[in-house]
Amino acid sequence: MQRERSRHGYGRHEMSRGRGRGRHGRHRVRRGDVRSAVLALLDDRPMHGYEMIQELEERTGGRWRPSAGSIYPTLQLLEDEGLIEGEESEGRRRFSLSDAGRKENEARSGDAPWEEVTAGYDPELLRLRRSAHQLLAALRQAAEAAGSAERKQIRELLDETRRKVYGVLAESE
């Protein structure tokens, strides 16, 4: 009996033990990269943990969505090391770089961690994935906030867009 293999050459049992692309086809990232990513994100602006998760997913076109189980322990560690400072704001704990964190960030060389995740990918494919993620976010919001008439209008717009996408594909064949 031949073992089932993924398209990446790993057996099914190997995929479940952490080798390969990660859950849901996403890129697996080392803990040090999470640390670097948090510091780099906070160099842009103060954020809370969930916001960082969303931002990393956005910047990688969905290739990397770190779990809360990797972000929050990293935030605690960075705060313990004095590299970031947490402050309660609007019921959430927002983090910003301390002076020591800014110095460590300045000493870092190379690409931003999210750029390392997307290296080698077609930039247009990444932009397409990012647009799809943004569309899904808008649809989630519409499902909650829109009334019946607006939902119908949005559904019709989606149906028309789907047909146009297939039209583009048909033209390229």
Disulfide bonds with the S-S distance in Angstrom:
none
